[in-house]
């Protein structure tokens, strides 16, 4: 036997499920996959910052212009990560890698 409160909670769960499915177009597994992808992009961007800083630290042939541009990219990436824009942060990290590579 289901209590009135339990039934209301179940209805709210169903409503939330339908809302998430129809508002995002994704089911729970797909939303989980998207969340993992989102986190992976942030990780790649943070890794790009670390690698860029390490490369600049050990490199003796980088021009001041390239170092300045790299620092601007790093600042941009950090700002994008802080704003939650992991996709742009990851693409900017790729630009940083190309600049230094």
TISETI-950608 format. One record per residue: x, y negated, z negated of N, C-alpha, C, CB in turn. Coordinates in nm, 3 decimals, m for minus. Glycine has a CB too. Layout:
BEGIN
+---------+---------+---------+---------+---------+---------+---------+---------+---------+---------+---------+---------+
:     n_x :     n_y :     n_z :    ca_x :    ca_y :    ca_z :     c_x :     c_y :     c_z :    cb_x :    cb_y :    cb_z :
+---------+---------+---------+---------+---------+---------+---------+---------+---------+---------+---------+---------+
:       X :       Y :       Z :       X :       Y :       Z :       X :       Y :       Z :       X :       Y :       Z :
...
+---------+---------+---------+---------+---------+---------+---------+---------+---------+---------+---------+---------+
END
This chain:
BEGIN
+---------+---------+---------+---------+---------+---------+---------+---------+---------+---------+---------+---------+
:     n_x :     n_y :     n_z :    ca_x :    ca_y :    ca_z :     c_x :     c_y :     c_z :    cb_x :    cb_y :    cb_z :
+---------+---------+---------+---------+---------+---------+---------+---------+---------+---------+---------+---------+
:   0.085 :   0.118 :   0.000 :   0.000 :   0.000 :   0.000 :   0.089 :  m0.125 :   0.000 :  m0.096 :   0.000 :  m0.123 :
:   0.054 :  m0.218 :   0.081 :   0.133 :  m0.341 :   0.096 :   0.064 :  m0.454 :   0.021 :   0.152 :  m0.378 :   0.246 :
:   0.141 :  m0.526 :  m0.059 :   0.085 :  m0.639 :  m0.132 :   0.066 :  m0.757 :  m0.035 :   0.177 :  m0.680 :  m0.252 :
:  m0.012 :  m0.850 :  m0.078 :  m0.039 :  m0.970 :   0.002 :   0.089 :  m1.047 :   0.030 :  m0.141 :  m1.060 :  m0.069 :
:   0.175 :  m1.059 :  m0.069 :   0.301 :  m1.133 :  m0.054 :   0.393 :  m1.060 :   0.045 :   0.372 :  m1.148 :  m0.191 :
:   0.401 :  m0.929 :   0.032 :   0.485 :  m0.852 :   0.124 :   0.434 :  m0.864 :   0.266 :   0.490 :  m0.705 :   0.082 :
:   0.301 :  m0.865 :   0.283 :   0.244 :  m0.877 :   0.417 :   0.276 :  m1.015 :   0.476 :   0.091 :  m0.855 :   0.412 :
:   0.266 :  m1.119 :   0.393 :   0.298 :  m1.254 :   0.441 :   0.446 :  m1.263 :   0.480 :   0.266 :  m1.360 :   0.332 :
:   0.534 :  m1.202 :   0.402 :   0.677 :  m1.202 :   0.435 :   0.701 :  m1.129 :   0.566 :   0.759 :  m1.137 :   0.321 :
:   0.632 :  m1.019 :   0.585 :   0.649 :  m0.941 :   0.709 :   0.601 :  m1.023 :   0.829 :   0.571 :  m0.808 :   0.702 :
:   0.489 :  m1.093 :   0.813 :   0.438 :  m1.178 :   0.921 :   0.539 :  m1.288 :   0.953 :   0.301 :  m1.240 :   0.882 :
:   0.597 :  m1.349 :   0.850 :   0.698 :  m1.453 :   0.872 :   0.820 :  m1.395 :   0.943 :   0.740 :  m1.517 :   0.738 :
:   0.862 :  m1.273 :   0.907 :   0.974 :  m1.208 :   0.976 :   0.944 :  m1.188 :   1.123 :   1.006 :  m1.073 :   0.910 :
:   0.823 :  m1.143 :   1.153 :   0.783 :  m1.120 :   1.292 :   0.779 :  m1.253 :   1.366 :   0.645 :  m1.049 :   1.299 :
:   0.724 :  m1.355 :   1.302 :   0.718 :  m1.487 :   1.365 :   0.859 :  m1.539 :   1.394 :   0.641 :  m1.586 :   1.276 :
:   0.950 :  m1.521 :   1.300 :   1.088 :  m1.566 :   1.319 :   1.153 :  m1.488 :   1.433 :   1.169 :  m1.549 :   1.189 :
:   1.129 :  m1.359 :   1.438 :   1.186 :  m1.278 :   1.546 :   1.136 :  m1.327 :   1.681 :   1.149 :  m1.129 :   1.527 :
:   1.006 :  m1.350 :   1.693 :   0.951 :  m1.400 :   1.819 :   1.006 :  m1.538 :   1.852 :   0.799 :  m1.403 :   1.814 :
:   1.015 :  m1.624 :   1.750 :   1.070 :  m1.758 :   1.773 :   1.213 :  m1.750 :   1.827 :   1.067 :  m1.840 :   1.642 :
:   1.297 :  m1.669 :   1.762 :   1.436 :  m1.656 :   1.806 :   1.445 :  m1.598 :   1.946 :   1.514 :  m1.569 :   1.709 :
:   1.363 :  m1.501 :   1.975 :   1.366 :  m1.438 :   2.107 :   1.325 :  m1.536 :   2.215 :   1.275 :  m1.315 :   2.110 :
:   1.215 :  m1.607 :   2.190 :   1.163 :  m1.694 :   2.295 :   1.231 :  m1.830 :   2.299 :   1.017 :  m1.712 :   2.277 :
:   1.280 :  m1.879 :   2.189 :   1.345 :  m2.010 :   2.191 :   1.487 :  m2.001 :   2.248 :   1.349 :  m2.070 :   2.050 :
:   1.555 :  m1.890 :   2.223 :   1.691 :  m1.876 :   2.275 :   1.697 :  m1.788 :   2.399 :   1.781 :  m1.820 :   2.168 :
:   1.598 :  m1.702 :   2.416 :   1.600 :  m1.608 :   2.527 :   1.683 :  m1.484 :   2.498 :   1.652 :  m1.675 :   2.651 :
:   1.731 :  m1.470 :   2.374 :   1.815 :  m1.358 :   2.338 :   1.752 :  m1.278 :   2.226 :   1.955 :  m1.407 :   2.297 :
:   1.773 :  m1.147 :   2.228 :   1.729 :  m1.066 :   2.115 :   1.839 :  m1.070 :   2.008 :   1.699 :  m0.918 :   2.160 :
:   1.819 :  m1.000 :   1.897 :   1.913 :  m1.010 :   1.785 :   2.053 :  m0.961 :   1.823 :   1.861 :  m0.930 :   1.666 :
:   2.063 :  m0.854 :   1.901 :   2.196 :  m0.805 :   1.942 :   2.266 :  m0.908 :   2.029 :   2.184 :  m0.672 :   2.017 :
:   2.192 :  m0.965 :   2.123 :   2.251 :  m1.065 :   2.211 :   2.294 :  m1.189 :   2.134 :   2.152 :  m1.104 :   2.322 :
:   2.213 :  m1.229 :   2.034 :   2.252 :  m1.344 :   1.951 :   2.378 :  m1.313 :   1.872 :   2.137 :  m1.383 :   1.854 :
:   2.388 :  m1.189 :   1.824 :   2.510 :  m1.147 :   1.753 :   2.631 :  m1.149 :   1.844 :   2.492 :  m1.008 :   1.694 :
:   2.613 :  m1.102 :   1.967 :   2.722 :  m1.103 :   2.066 :   2.765 :  m1.247 :   2.096 :   2.678 :  m1.032 :   2.195 :
:   2.667 :  m1.336 :   2.109 :   2.698 :  m1.477 :   2.135 :   2.775 :  m1.538 :   2.018 :   2.569 :  m1.558 :   2.160 :
:   2.737 :  m1.503 :   1.897 :   2.807 :  m1.554 :   1.779 :   2.951 :  m1.505 :   1.777 :   2.734 :  m1.511 :   1.650 :
:   2.972 :  m1.378 :   1.811 :   3.109 :  m1.325 :   1.817 :   3.190 :  m1.397 :   1.924 :   3.107 :  m1.173 :   1.845 :
:   3.128 :  m1.419 :   2.039 :   3.195 :  m1.490 :   2.149 :   3.231 :  m1.633 :   2.106 :   3.105 :  m1.494 :   2.275 :
:   3.141 :  m1.698 :   2.035 :   3.162 :  m1.834 :   1.986 :   3.282 :  m1.837 :   1.890 :   3.035 :  m1.887 :   1.915 :
:   3.288 :  m1.741 :   1.799 :   3.399 :  m1.733 :   1.704 :   3.530 :  m1.700 :   1.774 :   3.369 :  m1.627 :   1.597 :
:   3.523 :  m1.617 :   1.876 :   3.644 :  m1.580 :   1.951 :   3.702 :  m1.702 :   2.022 :   3.612 :  m1.468 :   2.053 :
:   3.617 :  m1.787 :   2.074 :   3.663 :  m1.909 :   2.141 :   3.734 :  m2.001 :   2.042 :   3.545 :  m1.983 :   2.207 :
:   3.680 :  m2.013 :   1.922 :   3.744 :  m2.095 :   1.819 :   3.880 :  m2.037 :   1.784 :   3.655 :  m2.104 :   1.693 :
:   3.887 :  m1.907 :   1.772 :   4.013 :  m1.841 :   1.739 :   4.118 :  m1.865 :   1.848 :   3.991 :  m1.690 :   1.720 :
:   4.076 :  m1.856 :   1.973 :   4.169 :  m1.880 :   2.084 :   4.218 :  m2.025 :   2.084 :   4.102 :  m1.848 :   2.219 :
:   4.127 :  m2.118 :   2.053 :   4.166 :  m2.259 :   2.049 :   4.266 :  m2.284 :   1.937 :   4.043 :  m2.348 :   2.031 :
:   4.241 :  m2.226 :   1.819 :   4.333 :  m2.243 :   1.706 :   4.469 :  m2.180 :   1.738 :   4.274 :  m2.181 :   1.578 :
:   4.466 :  m2.066 :   1.803 :   4.590 :  m2.000 :   1.844 :   4.666 :  m2.087 :   1.944 :   4.560 :  m1.862 :   1.906 :
:   4.593 :  m2.151 :   2.034 :   4.657 :  m2.240 :   2.131 :   4.728 :  m2.356 :   2.064 :   4.553 :  m2.294 :   2.229 :
:   4.668 :  m2.410 :   1.958 :   4.732 :  m2.518 :   1.883 :   4.861 :  m2.466 :   1.820 :   4.636 :  m2.572 :   1.774 :
:   4.853 :  m2.351 :   1.754 :   4.971 :  m2.295 :   1.688 :   5.083 :  m2.267 :   1.787 :   4.934 :  m2.165 :   1.614 :
:   5.048 :  m2.205 :   1.898 :   5.149 :  m2.173 :   1.999 :   5.209 :  m2.300 :   2.059 :   5.088 :  m2.087 :   2.109 :
:   5.124 :  m2.400 :   2.083 :   5.173 :  m2.526 :   2.138 :   5.270 :  m2.595 :   2.045 :   5.057 :  m2.618 :   2.169 :
:   5.235 :  m2.601 :   1.918 :   5.324 :  m2.663 :   1.819 :   5.456 :  m2.587 :   1.808 :   5.255 :  m2.670 :   1.681 :
:   5.448 :  m2.454 :   1.806 :   5.569 :  m2.373 :   1.794 :   5.658 :  m2.393 :   1.916 :   5.532 :  m2.224 :   1.778 :
:   5.597 :  m2.396 :   2.035 :   5.674 :  m2.415 :   2.157 :   5.743 :  m2.552 :   2.157 :   5.584 :  m2.401 :   2.280 :
:   5.670 :  m2.656 :   2.115 :   5.730 :  m2.789 :   2.112 :   5.843 :  m2.796 :   2.009 :   5.623 :  m2.895 :   2.081 :
:   5.827 :  m2.722 :   1.902 :   5.929 :  m2.720 :   1.797 :   6.061 :  m2.660 :   1.846 :   5.878 :  m2.641 :   1.676 :
:   6.052 :  m2.553 :   1.925 :   6.174 :  m2.484 :   1.967 :   6.228 :  m2.530 :   2.101 :   6.149 :  m2.337 :   1.973 :
:   6.147 :  m2.601 :   2.178 :   6.190 :  m2.643 :   2.310 :   6.282 :  m2.766 :   2.303 :   6.069 :  m2.674 :   2.398 :
:   6.385 :  m2.762 :   2.385 :   6.477 :  m2.876 :   2.392 :   6.466 :  m2.949 :   2.525 :   6.621 :  m2.829 :   2.370 :
:   6.381 :  m2.896 :   2.615 :   6.375 :  m2.954 :   2.749 :   6.247 :  m3.030 :   2.778 :   6.391 :  m2.845 :   2.850 :
:   6.155 :  m3.037 :   2.682 :   6.030 :  m3.109 :   2.706 :   6.053 :  m3.260 :   2.702 :   5.925 :  m3.070 :   2.603 :
:   5.994 :  m3.329 :   2.799 :   6.005 :  m3.475 :   2.801 :   5.914 :  m3.535 :   2.694 :   5.969 :  m3.532 :   2.942 :
:   5.941 :  m3.660 :   2.660 :   5.856 :  m3.729 :   2.562 :   5.714 :  m3.743 :   2.614 :   5.915 :  m3.869 :   2.530 :
:   5.701 :  m3.759 :   2.745 :   5.569 :  m3.773 :   2.807 :   5.486 :  m3.644 :   2.788 :   5.583 :  m3.806 :   2.957 :
:   5.551 :  m3.531 :   2.810 :   5.482 :  m3.402 :   2.795 :   5.448 :  m3.379 :   2.648 :   5.570 :  m3.287 :   2.849 :
:   5.539 :  m3.412 :   2.559 :   5.511 :  m3.397 :   2.415 :   5.393 :  m3.484 :   2.372 :   5.637 :  m3.433 :   2.332 :
:   5.388 :  m3.607 :   2.422 :   5.278 :  m3.697 :   2.389 :   5.145 :  m3.641 :   2.440 :   5.303 :  m3.837 :   2.448 :
:   5.146 :  m3.593 :   2.565 :   5.024 :  m3.534 :   2.622 :   4.980 :  m3.411 :   2.542 :   5.046 :  m3.497 :   2.770 :
:   5.076 :  m3.329 :   2.502 :   5.046 :  m3.209 :   2.424 :   4.984 :  m3.247 :   2.290 :   5.174 :  m3.126 :   2.402 :
:   5.038 :  m3.348 :   2.224 :   4.982 :  m3.392 :   2.096 :   4.839 :  m3.445 :   2.114 :   5.070 :  m3.501 :   2.033 :
:   4.814 :  m3.512 :   2.226 :   4.679 :  m3.561 :   2.254 :   4.583 :  m3.442 :   2.273 :   4.677 :  m3.651 :   2.381 :
:   4.628 :  m3.340 :   2.345 :   4.546 :  m3.219 :   2.362 :   4.518 :  m3.155 :   2.226 :   4.617 :  m3.118 :   2.455 :
:   4.619 :  m3.145 :   2.141 :   4.602 :  m3.083 :   2.010 :   4.500 :  m3.161 :   1.927 :   4.737 :  m3.076 :   1.936 :
:   4.510 :  m3.293 :   1.928 :   4.415 :  m3.377 :   1.855 :   4.273 :  m3.357 :   1.910 :   4.455 :  m3.525 :   1.865 :
:   4.262 :  m3.350 :   2.042 :   4.132 :  m3.328 :   2.105 :   4.074 :  m3.192 :   2.066 :   4.145 :  m3.337 :   2.258 :
:   4.158 :  m3.089 :   2.070 :   4.113 :  m2.954 :   2.034 :   4.062 :  m2.951 :   1.890 :   4.227 :  m2.851 :   2.053 :
:   4.138 :  m3.012 :   1.799 :   4.096 :  m3.014 :   1.659 :   3.962 :  m3.087 :   1.642 :   4.203 :  m3.081 :   1.572 :
:   3.945 :  m3.197 :   1.714 :   3.820 :  m3.271 :   1.708 :   3.703 :  m3.189 :   1.761 :   3.831 :  m3.401 :   1.786 :
:   3.727 :  m3.118 :   1.870 :   3.622 :  m3.033 :   1.927 :   3.585 :  m2.918 :   1.833 :   3.666 :  m2.977 :   2.063 :
:   3.685 :  m2.860 :   1.770 :   3.658 :  m2.753 :   1.673 :   3.578 :  m2.806 :   1.555 :   3.789 :  m2.690 :   1.624 :
:   3.615 :  m2.924 :   1.506 :   3.542 :  m2.985 :   1.395 :   3.396 :  m3.014 :   1.431 :   3.611 :  m3.114 :   1.351 :
:   3.375 :  m3.048 :   1.560 :   3.241 :  m3.079 :   1.607 :   3.162 :  m2.952 :   1.644 :   3.248 :  m3.172 :   1.728 :
:   3.229 :  m2.838 :   1.639 :   3.162 :  m2.712 :   1.672 :   3.154 :  m2.683 :   1.820 :   3.025 :  m2.714 :   1.617 :
:   3.231 :  m2.754 :   1.900 :   3.230 :  m2.731 :   2.045 :   3.345 :  m2.637 :   2.082 :   3.241 :  m2.866 :   2.123 :
:   3.329 :  m2.511 :   2.049 :   3.436 :  m2.414 :   2.069 :   3.466 :  m2.386 :   2.215 :   3.400 :  m2.285 :   2.001 :
:   3.367 :  m2.399 :   2.301 :   3.388 :  m2.373 :   2.444 :   3.485 :  m2.476 :   2.502 :   3.254 :  m2.375 :   2.520 :
:   3.460 :  m2.604 :   2.475 :   3.550 :  m2.709 :   2.525 :   3.686 :  m2.701 :   2.457 :   3.488 :  m2.848 :   2.504 :
:   3.686 :  m2.664 :   2.329 :   3.812 :  m2.650 :   2.256 :   3.899 :  m2.542 :   2.321 :   3.787 :  m2.616 :   2.107 :
:   3.837 :  m2.430 :   2.357 :   3.912 :  m2.323 :   2.421 :   3.965 :  m2.366 :   2.558 :   3.823 :  m2.198 :   2.436 :
:   3.884 :  m2.435 :   2.637 :   3.930 :  m2.478 :   2.769 :   4.040 :  m2.584 :   2.758 :   3.812 :  m2.533 :   2.851 :
:   4.034 :  m2.668 :   2.658 :   4.140 :  m2.767 :   2.636 :   4.267 :  m2.698 :   2.591 :   4.096 :  m2.872 :   2.533 :
:   4.254 :  m2.592 :   2.513 :   4.372 :  m2.514 :   2.470 :   4.439 :  m2.449 :   2.590 :   4.331 :  m2.406 :   2.368 :
:   4.359 :  m2.407 :   2.689 :   4.417 :  m2.352 :   2.812 :   4.496 :  m2.459 :   2.887 :   4.306 :  m2.293 :   2.902 :
:   4.443 :  m2.581 :   2.888 :   4.514 :  m2.693 :   2.953 :   4.645 :  m2.719 :   2.881 :   4.427 :  m2.822 :   2.954 :
:   4.642 :  m2.712 :   2.749 :   4.764 :  m2.730 :   2.669 :   4.868 :  m2.623 :   2.705 :   4.732 :  m2.725 :   2.517 :
:   4.822 :  m2.502 :   2.716 :   4.912 :  m2.392 :   2.751 :   4.974 :  m2.412 :   2.888 :   4.836 :  m2.259 :   2.747 :
:   4.893 :  m2.456 :   2.984 :   4.945 :  m2.481 :   3.120 :   5.046 :  m2.595 :   3.119 :   4.830 :  m2.513 :   3.217 :
:   5.017 :  m2.698 :   3.039 :   5.107 :  m2.813 :   3.031 :   5.244 :  m2.770 :   2.979 :   5.047 :  m2.922 :   2.940 :
:   5.242 :  m2.686 :   2.877 :   5.369 :  m2.646 :   2.814 :   5.433 :  m2.526 :   2.882 :   5.345 :  m2.613 :   2.668 :
:   5.354 :  m2.449 :   2.954 :   5.404 :  m2.326 :   3.016 :   5.480 :  m2.350 :   3.139 :   5.295 :  m2.235 :   3.047 :
+---------+---------+---------+---------+---------+---------+---------+---------+---------+---------+---------+---------+
END
